[in-house]
Amino acid sequence: MRLAILGPLEIHDDHGAAVPLSRALQRRALGTLLLRANSAVPIAELISALWAGDPPRQAETSLRTCVYGLRQRLPEPGRLRTHQRGYSFRARPGELDASRFGDLLRQGTT
């Protein structure tokens, strides 16, 4: 899988096919999770990121529905994990463009 967050959010499966994410809420949720890849993001933080301080009354239910929809779209749904009070996305080494950029930057400064 290739994950791009530097520029437009893009996901490609292992064959290079783009994974369509047309719903804005799903794109924001996944973007937030990818910014903190491999770490649990608390529900409250996700709600704040998704609704910018003006969440709906049933924000946690909407978030769960959003995560369910993301899992339906992802080529490897098991990468989007549920934690006791949050969610995480497990990115493998070299998949996330921001991580690759950081690695290259460190190589260039040594």
All heavy atoms as an XYZ file, in Angstrom:
854
protein
N       0.851     -1.168      0.000
C       0.000      0.000      0.000
C       0.903      1.238      0.000
O       1.961      1.238      0.620
C      -0.898     -0.029      1.257
C      -2.018      0.963      1.208
S      -3.178      0.948      2.613
C      -3.432     -0.753      3.007
N       0.472      2.260     -0.715
C       1.166      3.546     -0.702
C       0.207      4.575     -0.136
O      -0.942      4.672     -0.559
C       1.597      3.932     -2.108
C       2.762      3.077     -2.606
C       3.355      3.558     -3.909
N       3.082      4.963     -4.177
C       2.721      5.435     -5.366
N       2.608      4.634     -6.384
N       2.484      6.715     -5.544
N       0.714      5.363      0.818
C      -0.096      6.343      1.518
C       0.529      7.713      1.333
O       1.702      7.911      1.663
C      -0.152      5.999      3.012
C      -0.557      4.559      3.338
C      -0.167      4.195      4.749
C      -2.043      4.391      3.119
N      -0.234      8.653      0.808
C       0.287      9.996      0.557
C      -0.499     11.023      1.362
O      -1.725     11.104      1.233
C       0.218     10.329     -0.928
N       0.220     11.787      2.191
C      -0.413     12.893      2.922
C       0.284     14.217      2.631
O      -0.197     15.268      3.024
C      -0.476     12.645      4.439
C       0.917     12.441      5.031
C      -1.405     11.496      4.750
C       0.929     12.356      6.543
N       1.421     14.161      1.947
C       2.100     15.389      1.528
C       1.463     15.810      0.209
O       1.715     15.221     -0.829
C       3.609     15.160      1.358
C       4.358     14.715      2.603
C       5.830     14.444      2.265
C       4.242     15.750      3.706
N       0.615     16.795      0.249
C      -0.206     17.157     -0.904
C      -1.560     16.520     -0.713
O      -1.991     16.268      0.415
N      -2.267     16.214     -1.791
C      -3.597     15.600     -1.645
C      -3.496     14.218     -0.999
O      -2.553     13.465     -1.271
C      -4.107     15.473     -3.077
C      -3.208     16.292     -3.915
C      -1.918     16.463     -3.174
N      -4.455     13.894     -0.156
C      -4.513     12.569      0.455
C      -4.791     11.543     -0.629
O      -5.781     11.657     -1.365
C      -5.619     12.524      1.511
C      -5.855     11.175      2.177
C      -4.655     10.788      3.034
C      -7.106     11.227      3.018
N      -3.900     10.559     -0.747
C      -4.073      9.495     -1.744
C      -3.649      8.177     -1.145
O      -2.682      8.109     -0.393
C      -3.225      9.767     -2.985
C      -3.640     10.979     -3.771
C      -2.757     11.216     -4.996
O      -1.767     10.484     -5.184
O      -3.080     12.128     -5.750
N      -4.393      7.145     -1.517
C      -4.059      5.789     -1.117
C      -4.062      4.941     -2.373
O      -4.961      5.044     -3.203
C      -5.083      5.231     -0.120
C      -5.107      6.089      1.129
C      -4.780      3.786      0.234
C      -6.206      5.719      2.079
N      -3.031      4.102     -2.492
C      -2.958      3.164     -3.612
C      -2.730      1.771     -3.048
O      -1.969      1.610     -2.085
C      -1.808      3.537     -4.557
C      -2.051      4.824     -5.261
N      -1.740      6.047     -4.720
C      -2.601      5.082     -6.465
C      -2.074      6.998     -5.556
N      -2.604      6.441     -6.624
N      -3.380      0.791     -3.644
C      -3.177     -0.579     -3.187
C      -1.825     -1.090     -3.688
O      -1.072     -0.356     -4.348
C      -4.341     -1.481     -3.599
C      -4.462     -1.690     -5.097
O      -3.504     -1.416     -5.855
O      -5.550     -2.129     -5.526
N      -1.510     -2.332     -3.377
C      -0.212     -2.897     -3.743
C      -0.003     -3.016     -5.247
O       1.116     -3.185     -5.715
C      -0.037     -4.277     -3.099
C       0.166     -4.184     -1.600
O       0.593     -3.111     -1.111
O      -0.104     -5.175     -0.897
N      -1.076     -2.895     -6.030
C      -0.970     -2.967     -7.492
C      -0.948     -1.585     -8.124
O      -0.946     -1.458     -9.346
C      -2.123     -3.791     -8.057
C      -2.217     -5.163     -7.460
N      -1.313     -6.167     -7.725
C      -3.090     -5.675     -6.563
C      -1.626     -7.247     -7.034
N      -2.709     -6.974     -6.317
N      -0.969     -0.542     -7.289
C      -0.927      0.822     -7.791
C      -2.281      1.451     -8.069
O      -2.352      2.606     -8.478
N      -3.355      0.698     -7.854
C      -4.690      1.240     -8.098
C      -5.088      2.197     -6.976
O      -4.896      1.904     -5.799
C      -5.714      0.110     -8.199
N      -5.632      3.342     -7.370
C      -6.080      4.329     -6.391
C      -7.285      3.806     -5.630
O      -8.162      3.167     -6.199
C      -6.417      5.641     -7.086
N      -7.307      4.081     -4.342
C      -8.438      3.729     -3.486
C      -9.300      4.984     -3.354
O      -8.851      5.976     -2.786
C      -7.959      3.244     -2.105
C      -9.133      2.965     -1.191
C      -7.060      2.019     -2.250
N     -10.516      4.980     -3.896
C     -11.340      6.188     -3.851
C     -11.896      6.452     -2.450
O     -12.433      5.552     -1.806
C     -12.471      5.890     -4.835
C     -12.555      4.402     -4.883
C     -11.170      3.883     -4.603
N     -11.710      7.676     -2.002
C     -12.288      8.139     -0.736
C     -13.007      9.448     -1.037
O     -12.421     10.520     -0.942
C     -11.207      8.354      0.322
C     -10.499      7.124      0.861
C      -9.372      7.521      1.794
C     -11.481      6.206      1.568
N     -14.262      9.338     -1.416
C     -14.989     10.530     -1.851
C     -15.624     11.296     -0.700
O     -15.902     12.485     -0.839
C     -16.059     10.146     -2.870
O     -16.935      9.193     -2.316
N     -15.838     10.679      0.421
C     -16.482     11.357      1.554
C     -15.471     12.191      2.323
O     -14.436     11.685      2.766
C     -17.143     10.357      2.469
C     -18.284      9.663      1.770
C     -19.182      8.975      2.731
N     -20.376      8.573      2.006
C     -21.144      7.587      2.361
N     -20.879      6.907      3.443
N     -22.200      7.287      1.650
N     -15.771     13.458      2.479
C     -14.859     14.394      3.148
C     -14.552     13.955      4.572
O     -13.400     14.048      5.025
C     -15.440     15.801      3.136
N     -15.538     13.462      5.293
C     -15.322     13.042      6.676
C     -14.349     11.879      6.742
O     -13.458     11.849      7.598
C     -16.665     12.661      7.313
C     -16.685     12.583      8.826
C     -16.405     13.945      9.449
C     -18.024     12.057      9.307
N     -14.469     10.931      5.820
C     -13.537      9.806      5.781
C     -12.132     10.276      5.447
O     -11.154      9.803      6.031
C     -13.998      8.761      4.767
C     -15.214      7.997      5.204
C     -15.671      7.001      4.163
O     -15.229      7.029      3.012
N     -16.573      6.116      4.562
N     -12.020     11.218      4.537
C     -10.699     11.742      4.167
C     -10.054     12.455      5.357
O      -8.867     12.276      5.624
C     -10.813     12.683      2.970
C     -11.258     11.978      1.687
C     -11.430     12.954      0.531
N     -10.179     13.561      0.141
C      -9.235     12.959     -0.580
N      -9.417     11.730     -0.997
N      -8.131     13.598     -0.902
N     -10.832     13.254      6.077
C     -10.280     13.960      7.247
C      -9.882     12.971      8.342
O      -8.845     13.121      8.976
C     -11.281     14.976      7.784
C     -11.342     16.240      6.947
C     -12.057     17.372      7.664
N     -13.405     17.060      8.094
C     -14.502     17.272      7.383
N     -14.421     17.800      6.181
N     -15.686     16.969      7.865
N     -10.720     11.965      8.567
C     -10.413     10.965      9.601
C      -9.135     10.210      9.252
O      -8.232     10.076     10.095
C     -11.573      9.996      9.767
N      -9.033      9.742      8.018
C      -7.847      8.998      7.626
C      -6.615      9.891      7.643
O      -5.549      9.473      8.102
C      -8.034      8.368      6.247
C      -6.899      7.456      5.806
C      -6.694      6.305      6.783
C      -7.165      6.918      4.412
N      -6.742     11.117      7.173
C      -5.617     12.048      7.211
C      -5.124     12.275      8.629
O      -3.911     12.279      8.893
N      -6.051     12.442      9.557
C      -5.686     12.636     10.958
C      -4.970     11.403     11.500
O      -3.950     11.519     12.188
C      -6.939     12.947     11.804
O      -7.561     14.126     11.278
C      -6.592     13.164     13.259
N      -5.479     10.230     11.178
C      -4.838      8.997     11.639
C      -3.453      8.811     11.017
O      -2.517      8.364     11.681
C      -5.732      7.796     11.335
C      -7.014      7.727     12.155
C      -7.972      6.694     11.567
C      -6.708      7.420     13.606
N      -3.313      9.162      9.745
C      -2.018      9.007      9.089
C      -0.980     10.003      9.603
O       0.215      9.709      9.614
C      -2.171      9.121      7.576
C      -2.896      7.954      6.909
C      -3.085      8.224      5.423
C      -2.157      6.642      7.144
N      -1.435     11.171     10.026
C      -0.496     12.125     10.626
C       0.125     11.561     11.894
O       1.233     11.950     12.270
C      -1.189     13.455     10.938
C      -1.462     14.350      9.744
C      -2.353     15.519     10.154
C      -0.148     14.859      9.156
N      -0.580     10.665     12.544
C      -0.093     10.022     13.765
C      -0.026      8.509     13.558
O      -0.394      7.733     14.439
C      -1.022     10.355     14.926
C      -1.222     11.826     15.176
C      -0.690     12.362     16.474
N      -0.827     11.522     17.615
C      -1.786     11.614     18.543
N      -2.715     12.536     18.436
N      -1.796     10.806     19.564
N       0.407      8.096     12.381
C       0.446      6.675     12.029
C       1.161      5.864     13.110
O       2.137      6.318     13.709
C       1.151      6.480     10.691
N       0.609      4.679     13.365
C       1.154      3.726     14.326
C       1.025      4.179     15.776
O       1.671      3.628     16.652
C       2.611      3.376     13.989
C       2.737      2.818     12.597
O       1.931      1.986     12.181
N       3.707      3.284     11.845
N       0.198      5.173     16.014
C      -0.099      5.640     17.372
C      -1.615      5.742     17.518
O      -2.309      6.106     16.573
C       0.499      7.031     17.619
O       1.894      7.004     17.499
N      -2.082      5.455     18.715
C      -3.517      5.588     18.968
C      -3.884      7.066     19.058
O      -3.220      7.831     19.748
C      -3.892      4.870     20.255
N      -4.920      7.440     18.335
C      -5.434      8.810     18.370
C      -6.727      8.766     19.188
O      -7.660      8.041     18.832
C      -5.707      9.351     16.951
C      -6.248     10.767     17.012
C      -4.435      9.286     16.107
N      -6.790      9.526     20.288
C      -7.989      9.498     21.127
C      -9.239      9.951     20.377
O      -9.171     10.811     19.482
C      -7.663     10.477     22.256
C      -6.172     10.592     22.267
C      -5.742     10.387     20.844
N     -10.364      9.387     20.756
C     -11.644      9.725     20.135
C     -11.895     11.226     20.196
O     -12.310     11.832     19.207
C     -12.787      8.934     20.798
C     -12.689      7.470     20.392
C     -14.152      9.493     20.423
C     -13.641      6.546     21.116
N     -11.637     11.838     21.350
C     -11.883     13.282     21.496
C     -11.060     14.083     20.496
O     -11.539     15.077     19.933
C     -11.582     13.735     22.919
N      -9.837     13.667     20.250
C      -8.977     14.370     19.281
C      -9.506     14.201     17.858
O      -9.499     15.144     17.069
C      -7.553     13.840     19.392
C      -6.549     14.628     18.610
C      -5.130     14.163     18.856
O      -4.797     13.785     19.990
O      -4.350     14.167     17.882
N      -9.967     13.011     17.539
C     -10.538     12.777     16.211
C     -11.805     13.603     16.015
O     -11.996     14.226     14.969
C     -10.837     11.295     16.006
C      -9.628     10.429     15.687
C      -9.955      8.956     15.885
C      -9.152     10.691     14.274
N     -12.650     13.636     17.020
C     -13.883     14.419     16.931
C     -13.550     15.892     16.719
O     -14.146     16.566     15.878
C     -14.764     14.194     18.175
C     -15.387     12.799     18.106
C     -15.846     15.273     18.296
C     -16.117     12.373     19.367
N     -12.576     16.385     17.448
C     -12.165     17.781     17.290
C     -11.639     18.043     15.876
O     -11.963     19.064     15.266
C     -11.095     18.121     18.328
O     -10.647     19.430     18.170
N     -10.852     17.120     15.351
C     -10.294     17.287     14.007
C     -11.376     17.198     12.930
O     -11.330     17.927     11.934
C      -9.220     16.230     13.752
N     -12.348     16.335     13.127
C     -13.371     16.119     12.105
C     -14.411     17.231     12.055
O     -14.905     17.568     10.988
C     -14.077     14.775     12.329
C     -13.212     13.536     12.183
C     -14.034     12.291     12.410
C     -12.532     13.486     10.839
N     -14.734     17.790     13.210
C     -15.820     18.774     13.234
C     -15.376     20.145     13.724
O     -16.209     21.008     13.985
C     -16.986     18.253     14.058
C     -17.700     17.142     13.344
C     -18.528     17.269     12.276
C     -17.628     15.750     13.630
N     -18.976     16.033     11.886
C     -18.442     15.077     12.696
C     -16.946     14.988     14.583
C     -18.602     13.699     12.698
C     -17.112     13.625     14.579
C     -17.925     12.990     13.647
N     -14.092     20.377     13.841
C     -13.529     21.698     14.158
C     -14.277     22.432     15.275
O     -14.663     23.583     15.129
C     -13.478     22.561     12.898
N     -14.471     21.743     16.388
C     -15.076     22.395     17.544
C     -16.583     22.481     17.524
O     -17.185     23.017     18.456
N     -17.245     21.970     16.486
C     -18.699     22.027     16.404
C     -19.245     20.642     16.048
O     -19.869     20.454     14.994
C     -19.129     23.063     15.360
C     -20.625     23.328     15.395
O     -21.254     23.100     16.451
O     -21.154     23.753     14.352
N     -19.000     19.656     16.929
C     -19.421     18.292     16.601
C     -20.931     18.113     16.714
O     -21.603     18.833     17.454
C     -18.711     17.451     17.666
C     -18.548     18.365     18.823
C     -18.349     19.739     18.225
N     -21.461     17.145     15.979
C     -22.881     16.827     16.125
C     -23.131     16.178     17.492
O     -22.188     15.749     18.161
C     -23.139     15.833     14.990
C     -21.813     15.216     14.714
C     -20.796     16.282     15.008
N     -24.390     16.094     17.893
C     -24.713     15.515     19.204
C     -24.255     14.062     19.318
O     -23.850     13.637     20.377
C     -26.207     15.616     19.473
C     -26.632     17.025     19.745
C     -28.030     17.139     20.248
N     -28.956     16.256     19.568
C     -30.196     16.058     19.945
N     -30.665     16.684     20.992
N     -30.991     15.252     19.271
N     -24.322     13.336     18.264
C     -23.923     11.921     18.270
C     -22.568     11.738     17.586
O     -22.393     10.854     16.746
C     -25.005     11.082     17.574
C     -26.360     11.158     18.234
C     -26.355     10.592     19.642
O     -25.677      9.607     19.916
N     -27.084     11.219     20.544
N     -21.601     12.549     17.965
C     -20.291     12.557     17.296
C     -19.599     11.197     17.363
O     -19.017     10.751     16.375
C     -19.405     13.640     17.889
N     -19.633     10.530     18.511
C     -18.957      9.229     18.611
C     -19.603      8.200     17.697
O     -18.910      7.405     17.064
C     -18.930      8.731     20.055
C     -17.897      9.468     20.901
C     -17.605      8.773     22.210
O     -17.547      7.525     22.243
O     -17.425      9.495     23.201
N     -20.905      8.229     17.589
C     -21.601      7.313     16.684
C     -21.233      7.633     15.235
O     -20.964      6.722     14.440
C     -23.127      7.418     16.885
O     -23.423      7.101     18.246
C     -23.877      6.482     15.957
N     -21.196      8.908     14.892
C     -20.798      9.310     13.535
C     -19.364      8.901     13.243
O     -19.054      8.465     12.128
C     -20.957     10.817     13.362
O     -22.304     11.182     13.431
N     -18.491      9.018     14.239
C     -17.096      8.607     14.067
C     -17.016      7.101     13.828
O     -16.300      6.653     12.928
C     -16.259      9.016     15.282
C     -14.805      8.569     15.265
C     -14.056      9.141     14.062
C     -14.126      8.966     16.566
N     -17.742      6.329     14.595
C     -17.731      4.868     14.395
C     -18.234      4.510     12.999
O     -17.679      3.633     12.331
C     -18.586      4.170     15.454
C     -17.893      4.032     16.797
C     -18.610      3.060     17.712
N     -19.947      3.484     18.069
C     -20.241      4.303     19.064
N     -19.280      4.815     19.805
N     -21.499      4.611     19.325
N     -19.269      5.197     12.533
C     -19.789      4.958     11.192
C     -18.739      5.318     10.144
O     -18.557      4.603      9.147
C     -21.080      5.772     10.972
O     -22.034      5.385     11.954
C     -21.644      5.558      9.582
N     -18.043      6.410     10.372
C     -16.977      6.852      9.461
C     -15.867      5.800      9.389
O     -15.404      5.440      8.309
C     -16.437      8.196      9.947
S     -15.039      8.805      9.005
N     -15.446      5.306     10.544
C     -14.382      4.288     10.597
C     -14.848      3.010      9.905
O     -14.091      2.388      9.148
C     -13.946      4.026     12.056
C     -13.064      2.792     12.162
C     -13.219      5.251     12.606
N     -16.085      2.625     10.122
C     -16.641      1.450      9.441
C     -16.556      1.633      7.919
O     -16.127      0.735      7.192
C     -18.084      1.218      9.888
C     -18.761      0.111      9.128
C     -18.538     -1.223      9.465
C     -19.609      0.388      8.059
C     -19.146     -2.246      8.761
C     -20.226     -0.629      7.350
C     -19.993     -1.933      7.700
O     -20.586     -2.954      6.996
N     -16.941      2.806      7.450
C     -16.883      3.090      6.017
C     -15.462      3.052      5.480
O     -15.218      2.559      4.375
N     -14.528      3.573      6.262
C     -13.118      3.518      5.846
C     -12.651      2.073      5.716
O     -11.969      1.719      4.755
C     -12.227      4.244      6.857
C     -12.098      5.737      6.703
C     -11.345      6.334      7.887
C     -11.398      6.079      5.399
N     -13.005      1.273      6.692
C     -12.592     -0.139      6.642
C     -13.154     -0.829      5.401
O     -12.504     -1.701      4.830
C     -13.034     -0.865      7.903
C     -12.180     -0.523      9.097
C     -12.518     -1.398     10.286
N     -11.616     -1.113     11.371
C     -12.002     -0.747     12.592
N     -13.292     -0.644     12.872
N     -11.104     -0.497     13.519
N     -14.343     -0.447      4.977
C     -14.949     -1.035      3.785
C     -14.145     -0.678      2.537
O     -14.126     -1.442      1.577
C     -16.392     -0.552      3.615
C     -17.318     -0.931      4.757
C     -17.453     -2.427      4.895
O     -16.791     -3.030      5.725
N     -18.285     -3.018      4.094
N     -13.510      0.475      2.530
C     -12.785      0.956      1.353
C     -11.327      0.506      1.308
O     -10.765      0.365      0.229
C     -12.807      2.477      1.326
C     -14.184      3.046      1.172
C     -14.175      3.926     -0.041
N     -15.478      4.488     -0.283
C     -16.186      4.192     -1.350
N     -15.739      3.352     -2.224
N     -17.351      4.761     -1.538
N     -10.715      0.338      2.462
C      -9.280      0.050      2.509
C      -8.963     -1.345      1.994
O      -9.694     -2.298      2.284
C      -8.758      0.187      3.938
C      -8.759      1.586      4.518
C      -8.415      1.548      6.008
C      -7.776      2.479      3.772
N      -7.849     -1.484      1.251
C      -7.466     -2.808      0.766
C      -7.106     -3.766      1.906
O      -7.242     -4.960      1.761
C      -6.257     -2.561     -0.130
C      -5.953     -1.123     -0.077
C      -6.965     -0.435      0.759
N      -6.638     -3.228      3.025
C      -6.309     -4.040      4.197
C      -7.009     -3.420      5.409
O      -6.407     -2.658      6.165
C      -4.803     -4.078      4.418
C      -4.042     -4.771      3.309
C      -2.543     -4.756      3.564
O      -2.126     -5.152      4.665
O      -1.805     -4.328      2.655
N      -8.290     -3.729      5.605
C      -9.064     -3.069      6.659
C      -8.514     -3.285      8.061
O      -8.720     -2.461      8.947
C     -10.458     -3.657      6.511
C     -10.339     -4.832      5.628
C      -9.075     -4.700      4.863
N      -7.773     -4.364      8.278
C      -7.212     -4.650      9.594
C      -6.153     -3.650     10.035
O      -5.768     -3.626     11.204
N      -5.701     -2.816      9.125
C      -4.705     -1.802      9.481
C      -5.307     -0.677     10.299
O      -4.621      0.028     11.014
C      -4.092     -1.196      8.232
C      -3.466     -2.197      7.332
C      -1.976     -2.303      7.584
N      -1.349     -2.639      6.329
C      -0.565     -1.835      5.642
N      -0.248     -0.677      6.101
N      -0.080     -2.209      4.504
N      -6.605     -0.475     10.166
C      -7.315      0.547     10.936
C      -7.826     -0.146     12.192
O      -8.757     -0.945     12.140
C      -8.458      1.144     10.117
C      -9.301      2.229     10.756
C      -8.455      3.330     11.368
C     -10.249      2.809      9.741
N      -7.176      0.152     13.299
C      -7.441     -0.577     14.534
C      -8.218      0.261     15.547
O      -8.040      1.471     15.626
C      -6.120     -1.008     15.160
C      -5.382     -1.977     14.267
C      -4.105     -2.417     14.881
N      -3.529     -3.467     14.053
C      -2.421     -4.090     14.355
N      -1.759     -3.777     15.442
N      -1.960     -5.030     13.559
N      -9.037     -0.445     16.305
C      -9.794      0.175     17.381
C      -9.043     -0.057     18.687
O      -8.589     -1.173     18.953
C     -11.202     -0.454     17.475
O     -11.860     -0.288     16.219
C     -12.018      0.199     18.579
N      -8.929      0.998     19.467
C      -8.322      0.919     20.797
C      -9.392      1.265     21.820
O     -10.487      1.711     21.465
C      -7.140      1.887     20.896
C      -6.046      1.540     19.939
N      -5.051      0.645     20.234
C      -5.815      1.945     18.665
C      -4.245      0.526     19.192
N      -4.690      1.306     18.220
N      -9.053      1.123     23.088
C     -10.039      1.354     24.132
C     -10.700      2.723     24.002
O     -11.903      2.849     24.119
C      -9.393      1.211     25.498
C     -10.400      1.312     26.627
C      -9.766      1.028     27.960
O      -8.585      0.812     28.059
N     -10.572      1.031     28.993
N      -9.946      3.758     23.748
C     -10.511      5.113     23.630
C     -10.011      5.821     22.380
O      -9.765      7.028     22.405
C     -10.177      5.946     24.869
C     -10.873      5.500     26.130
C     -12.376      5.622     26.130
N     -12.831      6.975     25.900
C     -13.995      7.288     25.363
N     -14.829      6.354     25.005
N     -14.346      8.532     25.181
N      -9.840      5.089     21.281
C      -9.403      5.739     20.063
C      -9.186      4.755     18.928
O      -9.623      3.609     18.978
N      -8.483      5.238     17.918
C      -8.194      4.450     16.726
C      -6.750      4.695     16.294
O      -6.156      5.720     16.627
C      -9.128      4.856     15.568
C     -10.573      4.584     15.843
C     -11.400      5.570     16.367
C     -11.133      3.334     15.580
C     -12.745      5.328     16.630
C     -12.475      3.084     15.839
C     -13.262      4.086     16.364
O     -14.583      3.834     16.622
N      -6.214      3.758     15.533
C      -4.891      3.953     14.945
C      -4.862      3.338     13.562
O      -5.679      2.474     13.232
C      -3.789      3.330     15.815
O      -3.886      1.923     15.802
N      -3.914      3.815     12.760
C      -3.672      3.218     11.452
C      -2.240      2.716     11.437
O      -1.302      3.477     11.686
C      -3.875      4.225     10.317
C      -3.821      3.557      8.962
C      -4.975      3.109      8.362
C      -2.611      3.344      8.326
C      -4.937      2.464      7.134
C      -2.550      2.696      7.103
C      -3.716      2.261      6.503
N      -2.061      1.430     11.159
C      -0.729      0.829     11.131
C      -0.148      0.953      9.722
O      -0.648      0.356      8.768
C      -0.796     -0.635     11.545
C       0.577     -1.290     11.665
C       0.481     -2.686     12.229
N      -0.450     -3.542     11.518
C      -0.141     -4.278     10.457
N       1.076     -4.262      9.961
N      -1.058     -5.044      9.878
N       0.891      1.771      9.625
C       1.601      1.935      8.350
C       2.914      1.169      8.445
O       3.625      1.255      9.447
C       1.866      3.410      8.075
N       3.213      0.447      7.414
C       4.478     -0.294      7.361
C       5.599      0.648      6.905
O       5.339      1.655      6.240
C       4.344     -1.467      6.412
C       3.359     -2.497      6.913
C       3.273     -3.692      5.987
N       2.271     -4.613      6.481
C       1.285     -5.123      5.758
N       1.165     -4.794      4.493
N       0.428     -5.961      6.285
N       6.842      0.290      7.231
C       7.968      1.131      6.804
C       7.958      1.354      5.293
O       7.744      0.427      4.512
C       9.200      0.324      7.232
C       8.720     -0.519      8.374
C       7.287     -0.858      8.033
N       8.155      2.606      4.893
C       8.239      2.963      3.491
C       6.907      3.225      2.801
O       6.884      3.631      1.645
N       5.788      2.999      3.472
C       4.484      3.196      2.834
C       4.004      4.643      2.861
O       3.356      5.092      1.929
C       3.417      2.347      3.535
C       3.510      0.890      3.246
C       2.398      0.116      3.899
O       1.939      0.477      4.995
O       1.980     -0.888      3.280
N       4.288      5.347      3.920
C       3.782      6.702      4.114
C       4.777      7.715      3.564
O       5.939      7.731      3.964
C       3.527      6.942      5.605
C       2.890      8.248      6.019
C       1.526      8.433      5.379
C       2.770      8.296      7.541
N       4.322      8.563      2.642
C       5.234      9.502      1.993
C       5.925     10.436      2.991
O       7.100     10.755      2.834
C       4.548     10.283      0.882
C       3.428     11.190      1.346
O       3.009     11.113      2.521
O       2.931     11.977      0.510
N       5.244     10.858      4.035
C       5.851     11.749      5.020
C       6.998     11.058      5.754
O       8.027     11.679      6.038
C       4.804     12.239      6.020
N       6.849      9.772      6.019
C       7.932      9.021      6.666
C       9.116      8.857      5.726
O      10.276      9.006      6.131
C       7.444      7.639      7.112
O       6.483      7.760      8.109
N       8.827      8.558      4.456
C       9.915      8.437      3.466
C      10.647      9.762      3.332
O      11.876      9.807      3.258
C       9.361      7.997      2.106
C       8.966      6.541      2.064
C       8.736      6.027      0.642
N       7.923      6.881     -0.188
C       6.591      6.838     -0.263
N       5.922      5.977      0.466
N       5.936      7.645     -1.066
N       9.901     10.870      3.305
C      10.513     12.190      3.209
C      11.426     12.438      4.408
O      12.563     12.896      4.252
C       9.431     13.272      3.137
C       9.985     14.664      3.100
C      10.501     15.189      1.928
C      10.011     15.444      4.246
C      11.023     16.480      1.893
C      10.524     16.725      4.225
C      11.035     17.246      3.045
N      10.944     12.132      5.606
C      11.766     12.297      6.806
C      13.025     11.452      6.759
O      14.112     11.915      7.133
N      12.910     10.216      6.288
C      14.078      9.339      6.158
C      15.093      9.924      5.182
O      16.298      9.946      5.453
C      13.662      7.942      5.686
C      12.849      7.181      6.718
O      12.856      7.572      7.910
O      12.191      6.190      6.319
N      14.616     10.396      4.042
C      15.511     10.988      3.046
C      16.161     12.263      3.565
O      17.330     12.524      3.313
C      14.752     11.253      1.741
C      14.318     10.019      0.976
C      13.359     10.402     -0.169
C      15.519      9.259      0.443
N      15.397     13.042      4.297
C      15.938     14.268      4.872
C      17.058     13.953      5.857
O      18.125     14.580      5.832
C      14.819     15.051      5.572
C      15.202     16.394      6.169
C      15.677     17.355      5.076
C      14.015     16.983      6.916
N      16.851     12.956      6.701
C      17.901     12.549      7.656
C      19.133     12.022      6.925
O      20.261     12.326      7.303
C      17.360     11.492      8.619
C      16.510     12.098      9.725
C      16.119     11.061     10.770
N      15.156     10.086     10.283
C      13.857     10.328     10.137
N      13.365     11.515     10.421
N      13.052      9.400      9.689
N      18.930     11.270      5.850
C      20.065     10.758      5.075
C      20.852     11.901      4.451
O      22.084     11.848      4.369
C      19.598      9.816      3.973
C      19.112      8.492      4.451
C      18.545      7.644      3.307
O      18.696      7.984      2.131
N      17.881      6.557      3.662
N      20.148     12.939      4.017
C      20.802     14.065      3.365
C      21.558     14.970      4.312
O      22.421     15.736      3.889
N      21.265     14.885      5.602
C      21.942     15.754      6.570
C      23.056     15.040      7.314
O      23.679     15.630      8.176
C      20.937     16.340      7.585
O      20.273     15.265      8.242
C      19.926     17.237      6.884
N      23.299     13.775      6.999
C      24.369     13.047      7.692
C      25.574     12.914      6.805
O      25.597     13.109      5.655
C      23.911     11.636      8.118
O      23.455     10.916      6.987
C      22.838     11.723      9.176
